[in-house]
């Protein structure tokens, strides 16, 4: 069995909580040969914890190494992903694919040109519960209503209670400002300077709710259009950012419509995430857990009336970890030459849908 040598760029939260531990568990398939981080202290500590021999502060040195694939687990992906693909490395990047369509197109084009796989990290698509729900959704017909619901509190206290994270030193204000300016420029390139008031809503659609966009498309395909979007901002407090809410109506044609409701930064710590389909004969829901609660299943519920009796069925498909299944799938895509489900072109459609939601809100 082929064993892949991979490099990991970025040693922050998502790397430490999800990817590095599961890559280590899959050591019979994948070897973590090199890592890269901008913080020297974090780089050394993470390298020691995962016994990684090659450690770099510059991603350009990492991509020159003898590797089969590179994991890009930073917030900004384009330059790193392109550098890796140009050197013939397969690329796994965390969602979203990019801040704007131009960056996405550059990565997709580069991966195609050099014949490498480009996989975007939508682990929910590989969740056994969602994959079973896909099949149930596909059996329905007639007039139906989709409901996308995501209410994101601030449950990250739990993260620090559950995990022994290696922190990075506090960045200087100048570094923070420079990074923020670069990111805002890239985001505004997507939605337009005239929509700068919706910048935070667009950023949240990418960083948090791109999962929900991808699940919606994975279950029901591409919609015809965004019919309506409304963005609401709450009042900021001393301890919390201003709550933000996005409501949208998404058109799927004469027999299928979709209501989108998402909100963030509530004082409540509960993570409340659901994809539901309301049919004439039954209601199907799939509820997703807080993503960093490992081995917690997505649960499907089906409610229907049969022979005058209301039946409620709950389905737990598997306790397999979605992040780990995603990594196995990336391995298979490379070794077996499979075209990825969540490839660059698929992720670009998520980005385009997010942009269209914001543009509709500005009308």
MOTA-V963819 format. One record per backbone hydrogen bond with DSSP energy under -0.5 kcal/mol. CO is the residue of the C=O (numbers start at 0). NH is the residue of the N-H. Records with the same first field share a line. If there is no record, write none. Layout:
# MOTA-V963819
CO: NH + NH
This chain:
# MOTA-V963819
1: 3
3: 5 + 30
4: 67 + 68
5: 32 + 33
6: 70
7: 9 + 35
8: 72
11: 15
12: 16
13: 17 + 18
14: 19
17: 21
18: 22
19: 23
20: 24
21: 25
23: 26
25: 28 + 29
28: 3
30: 5 + 32
32: 53
33: 7
34: 55
35: 9
37: 39
38: 42
39: 43
40: 44
41: 45
42: 46
43: 47
44: 48
45: 49
46: 51
47: 50
50: 52
52: 54
53: 34
55: 36
57: 60 + 61
58: 62
60: 63
61: 64
64: 66
67: 89
68: 6
69: 71 + 91
70: 8 + 72
71: 93
74: 76
76: 80
77: 81
78: 82
79: 83
80: 84
81: 85
82: 86
83: 86 + 88
84: 87
89: 69
90: 118
91: 71
92: 120
99: 103
100: 104
101: 105
102: 106
103: 107
104: 108
105: 109
106: 110
107: 111
108: 112
109: 113
110: 114 + 115
111: 114
116: 90
117: 343
118: 92
119: 121
120: 94 + 122
121: 124
122: 125
123: 126
126: 130
127: 131
128: 132
129: 133
130: 134
131: 135
132: 136
133: 137
134: 138
135: 138
136: 139
143: 256
144: 277
145: 258
146: 148 + 275
147: 260
148: 273
149: 151 + 262
150: 152 + 271
151: 264 + 265
153: 156
154: 157 + 158
155: 159
156: 160
157: 161
158: 162
162: 164
164: 166
171: 175
172: 176
173: 177
174: 178
175: 179
176: 180
177: 181
178: 182
179: 183
180: 184
181: 185
182: 186
183: 187
184: 188
185: 189
186: 189 + 190
187: 191
191: 194
192: 195
194: 197
195: 198
197: 201
198: 202
199: 203
200: 204
201: 205
202: 206
203: 207 + 208
207: 210
208: 212
209: 213
210: 214
211: 215
212: 216
213: 217
214: 218
215: 219
216: 220
224: 226 + 250
227: 248
229: 246
231: 244
239: 236
242: 233
243: 263
244: 231
245: 261
246: 229
247: 259
248: 226 + 227
249: 251 + 257
250: 223 + 224
252: 255
254: 143
255: 251
256: 145
257: 249
258: 147
259: 247
260: 149
261: 245
262: 151
263: 243
267: 153
269: 152 + 271
270: 272
271: 150
272: 287
273: 148
274: 285
275: 146
276: 278 + 283
277: 144
280: 304
281: 278
282: 302
283: 276
284: 300
285: 274
286: 298
287: 272
289: 292
291: 293
292: 295
294: 296
297: 316
298: 286
299: 314
300: 284
301: 312
302: 282
303: 305 + 310
305: 308
308: 305 + 310
310: 303 + 312
312: 301
313: 315
314: 299 + 316
320: 324
321: 325
322: 326
323: 327
324: 328
325: 329
326: 330
327: 331
328: 332
329: 333
330: 334
331: 335
332: 337
337: 339
339: 342
340: 342
341: 119
342: 346
343: 347
344: 348
345: 349
346: 350
347: 351
348: 352
349: 353
350: 354
351: 355
352: 356
353: 357
354: 358
355: 359
356: 360
357: 361
359: 362
